[in-house]
Amino acid sequence: MDDFLQHSFGYIAVHNDDITSVCFSAFTADQTHAVEIETVEVYRRRNYGAMVAKAFVEECGRVGIHPYWDCSPDNAGSIRLAQGMGMSLDFNYRVYWYDLST
């Protein structure tokens, strides 16, 4: 926890004492912070994710950090949210999944 607090940061949205959404630095490399964002399913499409993402991206800009956002191409909600924050696609990459249970 000390390392996180020293090198990273994050935001949460709360509704009636329930955490609805969280956005934080999932990993850092120099001045680049990977954006991790999760919203509790019952609170999705209510702008909680947008609120924490906006706060995170604005703080990155304020302190000179480059926010790095990635997601799978079928994650339409994450793509919409990133575009709403003014981010654009830099590149595509492939991800391969293997079933290791057999």
N, C-alpha and C positions, 0 to 999 in steps of 0.2 A: 504494500500500500504506500509506503514511503516513496518508492521509486515512481509510482504513478503520480503522486502528488507533486513530486519534484520535476517531472518531465512531461506530464500530460495534464489534461483538464477535461471537463465534461459538464453537461447540463442535464437536468431532468425537468419534466413537466408533471405537475401534480393536480389532480382533480378530486376534491372531497377526501383528502388524505390518502388517495391511491396514486402511486407512480404510474403515469400513463405512457410516458415515452422517455427515452434516454439517448443522448448523443455524446460520445466521448472519443478520445484518441485511443484507437485500438492498438496501434503501434506507432513508434516515432523513429525517424531516421533523419538526423540533422534537423533541418527546419521543415520537414514534411511530416504531417500527421495524418494517418489513415482514419477516415471517418467511420465509426461504428454507430449505427442507429437502429434502435428497436422500439416498436410501439406495441403495447398490449393490444391483442386482436380486437377486443370490444371497443377500443378507443381509436381505431384506425379510421381514416377519412374524416377526421374532425380537426385537423390542422395541428395536433399536438406534435407530431413529428416535424412538421414545418417550423414550428416555434423553436424547438431545441436545435434543429439544424441551422436555422438562421442565426441564433445566438452563437453557435459554435463557429460558423463560417465568419461572422463579423469579428469575433475575438481573434481568429486566425489572422484576418486582415489587419487588425489593430496592432498585433505584436509581431507581424512579419513572418507568419507561418503559412506554408502552402498546404491547404487541405487536399488530401488524396481520397477520392471516393471511387470505389469499384463495386460492381454487383454483376450478377448473371444477367444475360440478355433477356431472359424471360421475367425478370423482376420489374414489371411495369411501374409499380408504386415507387420503388427506389429511383428508377430513372426519371419519373415525373418530378419527384422531390428534388433530385440533384439539378435538373434543368430549371426548376423554380428558384433555386439558389444561385442561378447564373452560371452554373458549371456546364461544360460541354464535353463531348466524347473525345478523348485523346487517342485511344487505340482499342482494338479488340484483341482478346486472347482466348485460346481454347482451354477448356477444362474437361478432363476425362474422369469418369467415375467408374470404379470397378467394384463388383460385388465380392467382398471377401468372406462372406458367410458360408460359402460352399467349399 
